[in-house]
Amino acid sequence: MVEIIVKELKMPKAIFYLLTFIFLLTIIGCSNEQAQSSQPGVLKQPGLKIKDSEIPEAVVKLPLLLWPSFEYKRLAWNHKTKVEYCLITESEGVEINIGSKVEVLDEARCLYVWLNSVQGAPKKYSTGIMRIRVVETGEEGWTWSKAVDFKE
């Protein structure tokens, strides 16, 4: 059996290579996160396809707004399961323009959004939100993931 001696500690060669590989993957993963954190894009009208609709291209238009903050909350998905939602209030959002150039700064970890609507009833959406900076104005805030059209 081949052994590598590191400062008088004996370590099997396979463990040494495994630890080195994990270390390198961690460094590469962290550098990829930084590269994605300022990804450029352009705002578009956000919408979600309606799954149970008889019309194949039926879409719910989401309000194109910029929120200063949101709240994470675990809420019931069905009677047995709770999932993490991003809670936002429509009345706290500021309108932003379609076609505005933006930089993506961060992405929320939630896969679902609970929108407290100005119409009264809260609405649940199967989408996420991301933190953006509007290039022209410097405004920063959270908007729908579906609102950003990424440039190549």
SVG drawing of the C-alpha trace seen along z (x, -y; Angstrom):
<svg xmlns="http://www.w3.org/2000/svg" viewBox="-60 -57 67 59">
<polyline fill="none" stroke="black" stroke-width="0.4" points="0.0,0.0 1.3,-3.4 1.2,-6.0 1.8,-9.8 3.4,-11.3 2.3,-14.9 4.0,-16.4 4.5,-13.0 0.9,-12.0 0.3,-8.9 -2.6,-9.1 -3.6,-6.6 -3.1,-7.9 -6.8,-7.6 -7.9,-9.7 -5.3,-12.4 -6.6,-12.6 -10.2,-12.6 -9.6,-15.5 -7.7,-17.4 -10.5,-16.8 -13.2,-18.1 -11.1,-21.2 -10.7,-22.0 -14.4,-21.5 -15.2,-23.9 -12.9,-26.5 -14.4,-26.1 -18.0,-26.2 -17.4,-29.4 -15.8,-31.1 -18.8,-30.1 -21.2,-31.7 -19.2,-35.0 -19.3,-34.9 -23.1,-34.5 -23.7,-37.2 -23.4,-40.0 -25.0,-38.4 -26.5,-41.0 -30.0,-40.9 -33.0,-42.9 -36.4,-43.2 -39.4,-41.6 -43.0,-41.1 -43.0,-38.2 -45.6,-35.4 -46.3,-31.9 -47.9,-29.2 -51.1,-27.8 -50.6,-24.1 -54.3,-23.0 -55.6,-25.3 -57.2,-24.0 -55.4,-26.7 -51.7,-25.5 -50.2,-29.0 -52.3,-30.4 -50.2,-32.7 -50.8,-34.6 -49.1,-38.0 -47.2,-38.9 -46.9,-42.5 -43.5,-43.9 -42.4,-45.4 -39.3,-45.9 -39.6,-45.1 -37.1,-46.4 -37.3,-43.2 -39.2,-40.0 -39.7,-37.4 -39.0,-33.7 -41.8,-31.6 -42.7,-27.9 -46.3,-27.5 -48.5,-24.5 -48.3,-23.2 -50.8,-20.4 -52.2,-18.9 -49.0,-17.0 -46.1,-19.2 -44.8,-22.7 -42.5,-24.4 -40.5,-27.6 -42.2,-30.6 -40.9,-34.1 -43.6,-36.5 -44.0,-39.8 -46.7,-42.5 -47.8,-44.0 -48.4,-47.4 -44.8,-47.7 -43.4,-47.2 -42.3,-50.0 -42.9,-49.8 -40.0,-49.1 -39.8,-49.4 -39.8,-46.6 -36.5,-46.7 -34.4,-48.1 -30.9,-46.7 -30.3,-45.0 -27.6,-43.1 -28.6,-40.0 -27.0,-40.3 -28.6,-37.4 -31.2,-34.7 -33.6,-33.8 -33.6,-30.2 -37.4,-29.8 -39.1,-28.0 -42.5,-29.5 -43.8,-33.0 -46.8,-34.1 -48.0,-37.5 -50.2,-39.6 -52.3,-41.1 -53.8,-44.6 -57.0,-42.9 -57.3,-41.2 -56.7,-37.5 -53.1,-36.3 -51.8,-34.4 -49.3,-31.5 -46.9,-31.2 -44.5,-28.5 -41.5,-30.7 -38.6,-32.4 -37.4,-35.9 -34.0,-37.5 -32.2,-40.6 -31.3,-43.0 -29.8,-46.4 -31.3,-48.6 -28.3,-49.8 -29.8,-53.2 -31.0,-54.3 -28.9,-52.2 -32.1,-51.0 -31.8,-47.6 -34.5,-45.3 -36.2,-41.9 -38.3,-41.0 -39.6,-37.8 -37.0,-35.4 -39.2,-35.2 -38.8,-39.0 -35.2,-38.8 -34.2,-37.9 -30.5,-36.9 -28.2,-38.2 -25.8,-35.7"/>
</svg>
